[in-house]
Amino acid sequence: MDIKEISKQKIIKMINSGSTDLSEDEIKNLIRQKTSENNASIDEEYIDLCFDLLVISNRNHRPELKIRSVKKPVKAALIAAVAAVLCFSTITVSANVFHLDIPHEIAMLISGNAEIDTNFELVNTTADGYALTDTELAKQLADNGISPVTLPEELITDNCTINQCEYNTTLALNEAIVSFEYKNNFGCITILQFSEDIVLVGDKTEMNVLSGQMLNINGMDVLIFERKNSCTIEYKDNLTEYNIMLECDLDTAIEFAETIK
């Protein structure tokens, strides 16, 4: 239901006070009304202010979400973000809209690229266990300073051939790059184990994403992104980050990821 338009000055006043008399649905209706106008006349500044107000509303009513502002300087990106916010009251991007079924605070699709929270602040990042520590790969990683590890079990089955392992060590982290073939599909896993908990600045970008989803595997939230000819699997366990690129379809990537132990 439409509500009477509120002036920019009043919205700015509410933003500056850190509170709002409007409900979340009322703010969304303001955004919806503005985006229903002709694209050429859309008031981007007004919509931007509404986003800030929506963030304040969510912080006041659901502080555990730690939602950040979603300002977008480009109109096309702004309209995409508007559509995302209107999908669900919890600001979750619908798979039916952008094919990105991941909470908006964790990853956001902008012009075909997924912008991912670098620090994984709102995802589960503690593995339930480490079932593969006795394998040759896990032992080799441990010998190079990366332990414990939680990996896809398919890496050590007959379906997979490990081609090369490279290691790099600095004061801040230990890095491993493992290239392999899985069911005749090329793959590469990069493992970064930091020496201490650090806060990174900015977002990571996954380019040319067709779809994305988040699965809970071995206690961790695992992000899976699909591209035309490959998929990426990302997850974090305490101080260890994993990024797997696999030249395969989405079903194969999910099958591979679901064996993480």
PLY file of the C-alpha trace (Angstrom):
ply
format ascii 1.0
element vertex 261
property float x
property float y
property float z
element edge 260
property int vertex1
property int vertex2
end_header
0.00 0.00 0.00
1.33 3.41 -0.98
2.07 5.99 1.68
2.33 9.74 1.37
5.73 10.83 0.11
8.01 12.16 2.80
10.38 15.02 2.07
14.13 14.53 1.85
14.57 16.96 4.72
12.45 14.83 7.02
14.27 11.66 6.00
17.65 13.34 6.61
16.44 14.46 10.03
15.50 10.88 10.94
18.84 9.58 9.67
20.76 12.14 11.72
18.78 11.20 14.82
19.47 7.51 14.30
15.78 6.62 14.59
12.69 6.51 12.41
8.93 6.71 12.89
8.42 4.63 9.76
8.13 0.88 9.68
10.35 -1.21 7.45
7.43 -1.87 5.09
6.65 1.86 4.87
10.24 2.63 3.92
10.16 -0.09 1.28
6.94 1.36 -0.09
8.66 4.73 -0.45
11.43 3.04 -2.43
8.89 1.10 -4.50
6.98 4.25 -5.37
10.13 6.03 -6.49
11.40 3.12 -8.59
8.02 2.78 -10.33
8.63 6.14 -11.97
10.21 6.57 -15.38
13.87 5.52 -15.13
15.05 8.83 -16.53
13.40 10.74 -13.70
14.27 8.49 -10.79
15.57 10.49 -7.85
18.67 8.50 -6.91
19.46 10.71 -3.92
15.99 10.14 -2.45
16.32 6.36 -2.88
19.81 6.48 -1.38
18.43 8.24 1.69
15.67 5.65 1.96
18.32 2.93 1.96
20.12 4.64 4.83
16.82 4.87 6.69
16.12 1.21 6.02
19.52 0.29 7.45
18.72 2.29 10.60
15.33 0.57 10.90
16.93 -2.86 10.61
19.66 -2.01 13.10
17.08 -0.82 15.62
14.83 -3.85 15.26
17.37 -6.58 14.39
20.75 -5.41 15.71
22.21 -8.89 15.38
22.26 -8.51 11.57
24.88 -5.72 11.64
23.56 -4.45 8.30
25.68 -1.94 6.46
24.62 0.81 4.07
24.12 -0.19 0.43
24.72 3.05 -1.44
25.30 2.58 -5.17
26.66 5.39 -7.33
25.50 3.90 -10.63
21.78 3.95 -11.44
21.66 0.43 -12.86
23.34 -0.95 -9.77
21.06 1.11 -7.56
17.90 -0.27 -9.18
19.27 -3.80 -8.81
19.90 -3.16 -5.13
16.39 -1.74 -4.74
14.87 -4.88 -6.21
16.96 -6.98 -3.86
15.83 -5.10 -0.77
12.17 -5.37 -1.73
12.32 -9.15 -2.03
12.39 -10.10 1.66
11.97 -8.30 4.97
15.32 -9.73 6.12
17.07 -8.24 3.08
17.84 -11.57 1.43
18.37 -11.68 -2.33
15.91 -14.08 -3.96
17.16 -16.76 -6.33
14.17 -15.99 -8.53
15.33 -12.41 -9.04
19.11 -12.46 -9.31
19.77 -16.17 -8.78
21.76 -15.18 -5.72
20.31 -17.06 -2.76
22.68 -15.62 -0.18
21.90 -13.09 2.59
22.43 -9.58 1.30
24.80 -8.66 4.11
27.17 -11.46 3.04
27.15 -11.17 -0.75
25.48 -8.80 -3.18
25.16 -9.14 -6.94
26.06 -5.97 -8.83
26.06 -5.93 -12.63
26.78 -9.65 -12.79
29.55 -9.61 -10.17
29.19 -10.87 -6.60
30.60 -8.52 -3.95
31.44 -10.63 -0.90
32.11 -9.50 2.66
35.87 -10.00 2.95
35.78 -10.77 6.66
32.92 -13.31 6.62
31.49 -11.49 9.63
27.97 -12.91 9.40
28.64 -16.52 8.40
29.46 -19.61 10.42
33.23 -20.00 10.39
33.90 -22.86 12.77
34.13 -26.41 11.46
32.38 -29.20 13.33
35.41 -31.41 12.92
38.49 -32.43 10.95
37.94 -35.91 9.57
40.75 -35.94 7.01
43.79 -35.02 9.14
45.36 -38.47 8.64
45.40 -38.17 4.84
48.62 -37.54 2.92
47.37 -34.16 1.67
46.48 -32.95 5.18
49.87 -34.13 6.50
51.69 -32.30 3.70
49.72 -29.13 4.44
50.56 -29.48 8.14
54.26 -29.85 7.29
53.97 -26.46 5.58
52.30 -24.76 8.52
48.63 -25.18 7.60
46.72 -27.21 10.18
44.07 -28.31 10.90
42.26 -28.37 7.57
38.72 -29.16 6.53
38.70 -30.25 2.88
36.39 -31.92 0.36
36.86 -35.67 0.79
36.55 -36.02 -3.00
40.06 -34.55 -3.20
41.49 -37.84 -1.94
39.28 -40.29 -3.84
39.86 -42.02 -7.16
37.73 -39.30 -8.78
40.51 -36.78 -8.21
44.15 -36.45 -9.20
46.33 -33.87 -7.45
48.80 -32.39 -9.93
50.82 -29.87 -7.94
51.10 -28.22 -4.53
52.79 -24.87 -4.03
53.47 -23.20 -0.69
54.28 -19.67 0.40
55.02 -18.46 3.91
55.11 -14.94 5.35
55.00 -13.55 8.87
51.24 -13.03 8.56
50.08 -16.21 6.84
50.82 -19.56 5.26
49.49 -20.15 1.76
48.93 -23.34 -0.22
47.83 -23.62 -3.85
46.77 -27.09 -4.89
45.92 -27.83 -8.52
43.98 -30.98 -9.36
41.62 -32.69 -11.79
38.23 -33.85 -10.60
36.29 -36.12 -12.97
38.36 -34.67 -15.84
37.58 -31.11 -14.70
40.49 -28.81 -13.83
40.42 -27.38 -10.33
42.52 -25.30 -7.97
42.19 -24.73 -4.25
43.87 -21.83 -2.48
44.22 -22.08 1.30
45.24 -19.10 3.42
45.91 -19.63 7.12
46.51 -16.37 8.98
48.70 -16.19 12.06
46.16 -14.01 13.88
42.68 -12.66 13.44
42.88 -9.59 11.23
40.25 -7.28 9.76
40.52 -6.85 6.00
39.31 -3.74 4.19
36.94 -3.83 1.21
34.99 -6.59 -0.48
36.05 -9.55 -2.57
34.61 -9.77 -6.06
33.53 -12.87 -7.96
33.25 -11.87 -11.61
30.52 -12.82 -14.12
28.36 -14.74 -11.67
25.25 -16.54 -12.96
24.02 -17.80 -9.60
25.06 -18.17 -6.01
23.95 -20.06 -2.94
25.03 -20.76 0.60
25.08 -24.26 2.13
25.96 -25.27 5.67
28.56 -28.04 5.47
30.59 -29.39 8.39
29.28 -26.53 10.53
30.47 -23.81 8.13
28.54 -21.61 5.71
29.91 -22.45 2.27
29.36 -20.00 -0.60
29.06 -21.48 -4.10
29.09 -19.25 -7.19
28.27 -20.45 -10.68
29.75 -19.01 -13.89
29.35 -20.03 -17.50
32.22 -22.53 -17.47
33.26 -22.82 -13.84
32.22 -22.55 -10.21
33.84 -21.14 -7.08
33.48 -22.57 -3.58
34.42 -20.31 -0.65
34.40 -20.90 3.09
36.32 -20.04 6.22
37.25 -22.00 9.35
38.53 -19.77 12.13
41.79 -18.30 10.75
41.83 -20.43 7.58
40.19 -19.35 4.33
39.46 -21.64 1.38
38.79 -20.71 -2.23
38.17 -23.52 -4.72
37.82 -22.95 -8.46
36.46 -25.89 -10.42
35.75 -25.96 -14.15
32.42 -27.74 -13.92
28.67 -27.23 -13.75
26.84 -26.19 -10.59
25.60 -29.69 -9.69
29.14 -31.05 -9.80
30.42 -28.18 -7.66
27.73 -28.80 -5.05
28.48 -32.52 -5.09
32.16 -31.72 -4.52
31.49 -29.16 -1.77
29.12 -31.41 0.15
32.03 -33.76 0.93
33.87 -31.12 2.99
34.84 -32.79 6.28
0 1
1 2
2 3
3 4
4 5
5 6
6 7
7 8
8 9
9 10
10 11
11 12
12 13
13 14
14 15
15 16
16 17
17 18
18 19
19 20
20 21
21 22
22 23
23 24
24 25
25 26
26 27
27 28
28 29
29 30
30 31
31 32
32 33
33 34
34 35
35 36
36 37
37 38
38 39
39 40
40 41
41 42
42 43
43 44
44 45
45 46
46 47
47 48
48 49
49 50
50 51
51 52
52 53
53 54
54 55
55 56
56 57
57 58
58 59
59 60
60 61
61 62
62 63
63 64
64 65
65 66
66 67
67 68
68 69
69 70
70 71
71 72
72 73
73 74
74 75
75 76
76 77
77 78
78 79
79 80
80 81
81 82
82 83
83 84
84 85
85 86
86 87
87 88
88 89
89 90
90 91
91 92
92 93
93 94
94 95
95 96
96 97
97 98
98 99
99 100
100 101
101 102
102 103
103 104
104 105
105 106
106 107
107 108
108 109
109 110
110 111
111 112
112 113
113 114
114 115
115 116
116 117
117 118
118 119
119 120
120 121
121 122
122 123
123 124
124 125
125 126
126 127
127 128
128 129
129 130
130 131
131 132
132 133
133 134
134 135
135 136
136 137
137 138
138 139
139 140
140 141
141 142
142 143
143 144
144 145
145 146
146 147
147 148
148 149
149 150
150 151
151 152
152 153
153 154
154 155
155 156
156 157
157 158
158 159
159 160
160 161
161 162
162 163
163 164
164 165
165 166
166 167
167 168
168 169
169 170
170 171
171 172
172 173
173 174
174 175
175 176
176 177
177 178
178 179
179 180
180 181
181 182
182 183
183 184
184 185
185 186
186 187
187 188
188 189
189 190
190 191
191 192
192 193
193 194
194 195
195 196
196 197
197 198
198 199
199 200
200 201
201 202
202 203
203 204
204 205
205 206
206 207
207 208
208 209
209 210
210 211
211 212
212 213
213 214
214 215
215 216
216 217
217 218
218 219
219 220
220 221
221 222
222 223
223 224
224 225
225 226
226 227
227 228
228 229
229 230
230 231
231 232
232 233
233 234
234 235
235 236
236 237
237 238
238 239
239 240
240 241
241 242
242 243
243 244
244 245
245 246
246 247
247 248
248 249
249 250
250 251
251 252
252 253
253 254
254 255
255 256
256 257
257 258
258 259
259 260
